[in-house]
Amino acid sequence: MKNWPLRWKVALYSAWLALAATVGGAVTTWFVLHYAKIAAFDRRLTTDAQEFFRDVEHFEGGGATNRRVFREIFVPLSLRKHLVEVTDASGTVLYLSPRLRQPFPRDGIKKFHNHQIDGQNIRLAEFSENGLTLRAGDDLKAINQTGHDILLAMLGAIPTVLLVTLVGSTWVASKAIAPVEEIRQAAKIITAQRLDQRLPVPPTNDEIAGLIDVINTTFERLQRSFEQSARFSADASHHLKTPIAVLRAGVEEIVADVDCSESTQARAEGLLHRILDLSSVVDNLLLLSRADAGRLEVSKAEFDLSEVLEGVLDDAVTLAEPLDLKVEADVPKHLLLKADRTFVAIIVQNLVENAVKYNTPGGRIRVEARAVNGAVEITIGNTGDGIPKNRTGQLFERFYRVCGGERVPGHGLGLSTARELARAHGGDVELVHSDGRWTEMRLRLPQVA
């Protein structure tokens, strides 16, 4: 139930609450009415007993002088419908109700109480005055039946109460949650490229409006922080390009200078490799900062993807040679794609370089490409140690590396750059499979955008 929509949760909780309230109310009402009817029964019987003794007291000659009159006169009509027994001071029965087969048991209890007689639950009491004792009572079946009917009627109303509560609470929840749904729809359009958007504040002074104010304030702080970070990355990358280019040109002159000693040229070549790595980092940071700021310009044009992959595979063979890697390819000819050719080359180059760097000596790399349902899928697989499952979630984070050190050069920007460029085309890069023997990445791009 935790995955249900909020409106259904509210409706269900309300229905359960209504059910508990109805059952609790039914039981409470039953007890109140039941004991109220018993109290009324006790009061009526007490009144009838008082009338009986009053009639006996005022009868000419007195009740003690003529026992036969108890059968006809002294017992009030209202009392005759109950179970009645009249005895004198010696305990002799003067009158016994026709419904009463035998005298009441002598339990010594005078106040109203319940007693089992012939399998019936009888409520009775004993009244004494002027040498006469009146025992009167009646079966509680009628009272219990009334309470039973009331309880059944109230319990029978539960389905109606539940239905009305469920429908009504669903409607109320929909009305109450409508602003939340509007917030959700408005928040969906707020992305890293549209952080200037804000949630609409409803014209109400309630908790929802207060929540939106807090969220909008958070978005403002996030926008400022994001813009500062993107501006710093862009500015730093931009300002580093010129000195790096100058440094590269100078080192390349040393490498090309025939007058320099072999040791000097060897050190210069080492420096040149480092400069190229640094230049690659700067280029990646510049691309990522543009993507973050939404200023990544994608120049789409139709081209043959097989030509781009052929160039990347040639580089892969060169890179794989020191590790004795076998490069396999399954790329159809004339695989047309409408995208930014330069960016697609960067994406594939980054993925292939990773396949080389994280491989094992004597292993292999396989690149496949095919058209699938209006898109182009490129898979790059390689042998190697694989990626631990607990690290796959961080694989595309910037500057994150599954394994580092001098053995595997890099800076942790290749995959994040590849994914950003792919998403700028409406595609994506994802990890398909990785274990201790084979790792496979997949690039998917719309064939016609």
Secondary structure, 3 states (H helix, E strand, C coil): CCCCCHHHHHHHHHHHHHHHHHHHHHHHHHHHHHHHHHHHHHHHHHHHHHHHHHHHHHCCCCHHHCHHHHHCCCCCHHHHCCEEEEECCCCCEEEECCCCCCCCCCCCCCCCEEEEECCEEEEEEEEEECCEEEEEEEECHHHHHHHHHHHHHHHHCHHHHHHHHHHHHHHHHHHHHHHHHHHHHHHHCCCCCCCCCCCCCCCCCCHHHHHHHHHHHHHHHHHHHHHHHHHHHHHHHHHHHHHHHHHHHHHHHHHHCCCCCHHHHHHHHHHHHHHHHHHHHHHHHHHHHHHHHCCCCCCCEEEEHHHHHHHHHHHHHHHHHHHCCEEEEECCCCCEEEECHHHHHHHHHHHHHHHHHCCCCCCEEEEEEEEECCEEEEEEEEECCCCCHHHHHHCCCCCCCCCCCCCCCCCCCHHHHHHHHHHHCCCEEEEEEECCCEEEEEEEEECCC
